[in-house]
Amino acid sequence: MRIFFLDQSGKPGGAELCLIDIAKPYGNRALVGLFADGSFKDLLQQNHISVEVLATQAIQVRKESSLLQGLKSLAQLAPLITKVVKIAREYDLIYANTQKALVVGALASFFSRRPLVYHLHDILSTEHFSPTNLRIAINLANRFASLVIANSQASKTAFIQAGGRPDIIEVVYNGFETKNYQTNESDINKLQQQLGLQGKFVVGHFSRLAPWKGQHILIDALAKCPPEVTAILVGDALFGEQDYVQQLHQQVAELGLENRVNFLGFRSDIPQLMAACDLVAHTSTSPEPFGRVIVEAMLCGKPVVAAKAGGVMELVEHGLNGFLVTPGEPQELAQVIITCLQETEITATIANNARTSASQRFDVAIINQQIAQLLSHRLNTNPTPSPLPCREGE
């Protein structure tokens, strides 16, 4: 099977990293079409995935956009849709990986007469989307998608509650290449030394800097913890959220935490940074569709404390393979941090449980096989990806 993947972003977020894992086994039978240029294109090329940037300017529609704003974008979308239709005719399937990709992919599916699959990485609710965008996403999926793949039961439930057809949606969790999370202890020691983390209890937060990701909650919790507790914030603003970044720096200054909070920006050495932490915190204030960072931390053998909502509750069992706290409650978060600081043996057991369960549940080979079987069943073909040929030196 030849698959034409569509994604709106030029920057790698959780949905984009998931796309790499799905597309990679198909080798030269896959093409990823992007609606924006950027570092995600480079990452795809590094993974030997064919990629083409299809648009020369960003699509000016956001999750909260109104109907009028959406209509204004139609003129911009027309040449993009025309281009996608032409390319799609050379492939067996259009695979839309984001909501804007769904809009373009649905219309291209109609004109090219190619089946459409929509990979749902969002909880479709008014917390994150305007009513107009919600209706568009649901109506297009219901009308044009042969299959909707949800990344969690929480995402599936929200889709159906918003009016989505229950007969077209299936749940497949994100997959992970577990060997990528095996780290070298000497490298970790060097990293801790470089960042000045030696002798400290390090809480890591890995996410773009955005209000709903809740970095401010971790900072508040840090102020309630002993002085040896420090935090690293890995990530930066993506979608015009620079004001929030300034607020975080101001919050740190007001609480006198300048020596205990490190803003590291975007990094590519996530497994190594996670391994340098004693605890990884997830603090989203709204329900998370999946929680990729949580699984990554588990695979690194690190304990996780996560906000109790959405797909997170399908990943973490409190006291068994992690800790759950009420979203938006810094006092509760601080108490878990202090518990992990003091109860080292119990925390180590929980971290080991997490690594074992995550390795079994989220292995990328198993996840890709689930997707291949769904495509085969829904589209009446045999799309099982063949392994990529080994390159010299691999």
C-alpha positions in Angstrom: 0.0 0.0 0.0 1.2 3.5 -0.9 0.2 6.1 1.7 0.1 9.9 1.4 0.3 11.4 4.9 -0.7 15.0 5.5 0.3 17.2 8.5 -0.1 20.9 9.0 2.9 21.6 11.1 6.5 22.5 10.3 7.5 21.9 13.9 7.6 18.5 15.6 5.0 18.1 18.3 3.5 14.9 19.7 1.3 14.2 16.7 4.3 14.7 14.4 6.6 12.3 16.3 3.8 9.8 16.2 3.6 10.2 12.4 7.3 9.5 12.0 6.8 6.1 13.8 3.8 5.2 11.6 5.3 6.3 8.2 8.8 4.9 8.7 8.1 1.2 8.0 6.5 2.0 4.7 9.8 3.3 3.2 9.5 4.7 -0.3 5.8 3.8 -0.4 5.0 6.7 1.9 5.1 10.5 1.3 4.5 13.1 4.0 3.0 16.4 2.7 3.5 19.3 5.1 1.5 22.6 5.1 4.6 24.5 6.5 8.3 24.3 6.3 10.5 23.8 9.4 12.5 21.4 11.5 9.9 18.7 11.2 10.8 18.3 7.6 14.4 17.8 8.6 13.5 15.2 11.1 11.5 13.3 8.5 14.4 13.3 6.1 16.8 12.1 8.9 14.4 9.1 9.3 14.6 8.5 5.5 10.9 9.4 5.0 10.0 11.2 1.8 8.6 14.6 2.5 7.3 17.6 0.4 6.3 21.0 1.6 3.0 21.8 -0.1 2.2 25.3 1.0 4.4 28.5 0.9 2.5 30.3 3.7 0.9 29.2 7.0 -2.8 28.6 7.0 -4.4 31.4 9.0 -6.9 29.3 10.9 -6.5 28.3 14.6 -8.4 26.0 16.9 -10.5 28.9 18.2 -11.2 30.5 14.8 -14.7 31.7 13.9 -16.7 30.7 10.8 -15.8 34.1 9.1 -12.1 33.4 9.7 -12.5 29.9 8.3 -14.2 31.2 5.2 -11.5 33.7 4.5 -9.0 30.8 4.5 -10.8 29.0 1.6 -9.1 31.1 -1.1 -5.8 30.1 0.5 -6.7 26.5 0.7 -7.8 26.1 -2.9 -4.4 25.8 -4.5 -3.2 23.5 -1.7 -6.2 21.2 -2.2 -5.6 21.1 -5.9 -1.9 20.1 -5.3 -3.0 17.4 -2.8 -5.6 16.0 -5.2 -3.0 15.6 -7.9 -0.5 13.8 -5.6 -3.1 11.7 -3.9 -4.0 10.0 -7.3 -0.6 8.4 -7.1 -1.3 6.8 -3.7 -3.8 4.3 -2.3 -4.8 6.3 0.8 -4.8 9.8 2.3 -3.8 9.8 6.0 -4.7 13.0 7.7 -2.6 13.5 10.9 -4.0 16.8 12.2 -7.2 18.8 12.0 -6.2 21.2 9.2 -4.9 18.1 7.4 -8.4 16.6 7.8 -10.0 19.6 6.1 -7.7 19.4 3.1 -7.6 15.6 3.1 -11.4 15.3 3.2 -11.8 17.5 0.1 -8.9 15.9 -1.7 -10.4 12.4 -0.9 -13.6 13.4 -2.5 -12.0 14.8 -5.7 -9.2 12.1 -6.0 -11.5 9.2 -5.0 -9.0 7.9 -2.5 -10.0 6.7 0.9 -9.3 8.9 3.9 -8.0 8.0 7.4 -8.0 10.6 10.1 -5.6 10.1 13.1 -7.2 12.0 16.0 -4.6 13.4 18.4 -7.0 15.8 20.2 -9.8 15.8 22.7 -12.5 17.5 20.5 -14.1 19.8 23.0 -14.8 23.5 23.4 -11.9 23.8 25.9 -9.5 23.7 22.9 -11.7 24.3 19.8 -14.2 26.9 18.7 -17.8 25.5 18.1 -17.2 26.1 14.4 -14.0 24.1 14.2 -15.6 21.3 16.2 -18.5 21.0 13.8 -16.2 21.1 10.8 -14.0 18.3 12.1 -16.9 16.1 13.1 -18.9 16.6 9.9 -15.8 16.0 7.7 -14.8 12.9 9.6 -18.4 11.5 9.5 -18.8 12.2 5.8 -15.4 11.4 4.3 -13.3 9.2 6.7 -13.3 5.5 6.2 -11.5 5.2 9.6 -10.7 7.5 12.5 -7.8 6.4 14.7 -8.0 7.9 18.2 -4.9 8.0 20.4 -6.9 7.2 23.6 -10.3 6.2 24.9 -10.6 9.7 26.1 -10.2 11.1 22.6 -12.7 8.5 21.2 -15.3 9.3 23.9 -15.0 13.1 23.2 -15.3 12.4 19.4 -18.5 10.5 19.9 -20.0 13.0 22.4 -19.3 15.8 19.9 -21.4 13.9 17.3 -18.8 11.6 15.7 -19.9 8.3 14.3 -19.0 5.5 16.7 -18.8 2.9 13.9 -15.7 4.5 12.2 -13.5 5.2 15.2 -10.9 2.8 16.8 -8.4 3.4 19.6 -4.7 2.8 19.0 -2.2 4.2 21.5 1.0 5.9 20.4 4.0 3.6 19.8 7.6 4.1 21.0 10.9 2.7 19.9 11.9 1.4 23.4 15.7 1.2 22.6 15.7 5.0 22.1 15.2 5.4 25.8 18.2 3.3 26.9 20.8 5.8 28.2 24.4 5.7 29.3 25.2 6.5 32.9 28.4 8.4 32.2 26.6 10.6 29.6 23.9 11.3 32.2 26.6 12.3 34.8 28.2 14.7 32.3 24.8 16.2 31.5 24.0 16.7 35.2 27.4 18.4 35.6 26.9 20.7 32.6 23.5 21.8 33.9 24.6 22.1 37.5 22.2 19.5 38.8 24.5 17.3 40.9 23.4 16.8 44.4 19.9 18.1 43.7 16.5 16.5 43.5 15.5 17.3 39.9 11.9 17.5 38.7 11.7 17.6 34.9 8.8 19.2 32.8 8.8 18.3 29.1 6.4 20.3 27.0 5.9 23.4 24.9 5.5 26.4 27.1 1.7 27.1 27.1 -0.8 28.0 29.8 -2.7 24.8 29.5 0.5 22.8 29.9 0.7 24.2 33.4 4.4 25.0 33.9 3.2 27.7 36.4 1.7 25.0 38.6 5.0 23.3 38.9 6.7 26.5 39.8 4.2 27.2 42.5 4.7 23.7 43.8 8.4 24.1 43.8 8.1 27.0 46.2 6.5 24.7 48.7 9.3 22.1 48.5 12.7 21.8 50.3 15.5 23.9 48.8 17.3 20.9 47.2 14.3 20.4 44.9 15.0 22.0 41.5 13.2 22.0 38.1 14.2 21.9 34.5 11.6 23.2 31.9 12.3 21.6 28.5 10.4 23.2 25.6 9.5 26.7 24.4 6.5 28.6 23.1 5.2 27.4 19.7 2.0 29.2 18.8 2.4 32.9 19.8 2.6 32.1 23.5 5.6 34.3 24.3 3.6 36.3 26.8 3.2 33.2 28.9 7.0 32.6 28.8 7.5 36.1 30.2 4.9 35.4 32.9 6.8 32.2 33.9 10.1 34.1 34.2 8.3 36.8 36.3 6.7 34.2 38.5 10.2 32.6 39.1 11.6 35.9 40.1 8.8 36.8 42.4 9.1 33.5 44.3 12.9 33.8 44.5 13.4 30.6 42.5 16.0 31.8 40.0 18.6 29.3 41.2 16.0 26.4 41.2 14.3 26.7 37.8 16.2 26.1 34.6 14.6 27.0 31.2 16.3 24.8 28.7 14.3 25.6 25.6 13.8 23.0 22.8 16.2 20.0 23.1 16.8 16.9 21.0 18.3 14.9 23.9 15.0 14.2 25.7 15.8 10.6 26.9 19.1 11.8 28.4 17.5 14.8 30.1 14.7 12.6 31.5 17.3 10.1 32.8 19.0 13.1 34.5 15.8 13.7 36.5 14.6 12.2 39.7 10.9 12.8 38.8 9.0 13.9 35.7 6.0 16.1 36.2 3.0 16.4 33.9 0.8 19.4 34.9 -1.8 20.0 32.1 -4.8 22.0 33.3 -7.1 20.5 30.6 -7.6 16.8 29.8 -4.6 15.5 27.8 -5.5 13.3 24.8 -2.7 10.9 25.4 0.4 12.1 27.3 3.4 11.1 25.2 5.9 12.6 27.7 4.5 10.3 30.4 5.3 7.1 28.5 8.7 8.5 27.5 9.5 9.0 31.2 8.3 5.6 32.1 10.5 4.0 29.4 13.5 5.9 30.9 12.7 4.3 34.2 11.7 7.5 35.9 8.7 8.0 38.2 5.9 10.2 36.9 3.4 12.5 38.6 0.6 13.4 36.2 -2.6 15.5 36.2 -5.6 13.2 36.7 -7.7 13.8 33.5 -8.2 12.6 29.9 -5.9 9.9 28.4 -3.5 10.2 31.3 -5.7 8.0 33.4 -5.3 5.2 30.8 -1.5 5.4 31.3 -1.0 5.9 35.0 -2.3 3.8 38.0 -1.7 5.8 41.1 0.8 4.2 43.5 1.5 1.3 41.0 3.3 2.8 38.0 3.1 6.5 38.8 1.3 9.2 40.8 -1.9 11.1 39.9 -2.8 14.6 41.2 -5.7 16.9 40.8 -5.1 19.3 37.8 -4.3 22.8 38.9 -3.4 21.9 42.5 0.2 22.9 43.3 -0.1 21.9 47.0 -1.0 18.3 46.0 1.8 18.3 43.5 4.3 19.5 46.1 3.3 16.7 48.4 4.0 14.1 45.8 7.4 15.6 45.0 8.3 15.6 48.7 7.1 11.9 49.0 9.4 10.9 46.1 12.2 12.8 47.7 11.8 11.0 51.0 10.4 7.5 50.1 13.2 6.5 47.7 12.6 2.7 47.8 8.9 2.9 47.1 9.5 5.4 44.3 12.1 3.2 42.7 9.7 0.3 42.7 7.0 2.4 41.0 9.5 3.6 38.4 10.5 0.0 37.6 6.8 -1.0 37.3 6.3 1.9 34.9 9.2 0.9 32.6 8.0 -2.7 32.4 4.3 -1.8 31.7 5.2 0.9 29.2 7.6 -1.4 27.3 4.9 -4.0 27.0 2.0 -1.7 26.1 3.5 0.8 23.8 6.1 -1.0 21.7 6.1 0.7 18.3 6.2 -2.6 16.3 3.0 -3.8 18.1 1.3 -0.5 17.6 2.2 -0.3 13.9 0.8 -3.8 13.4 -2.5 -2.7 15.0 -2.7 0.2 12.6 -1.9 -2.1 9.6 -4.6 -4.5 10.6 -7.1 -1.7 10.9 -6.2 -0.4 7.5 -6.5 -3.9 6.0 -9.9 -4.5 7.6 -11.4 -1.1 6.8 -10.0 -0.7 3.3 -10.1 -4.3 2.2 -6.5 -4.5 1.3 -3.2 -5.7 2.8 -1.2 -2.7 4.0 1.2 -4.5 6.3 4.5 -2.6 6.1 7.5 -4.5 5.1 10.7 -3.8 7.0 13.1 -1.2 5.6 16.2 -2.7 4.0 19.3 -2.3 6.1 21.6 0.5 5.0 25.3 0.1 5.0 26.6 0.4 8.5 23.3 -0.3 10.2 
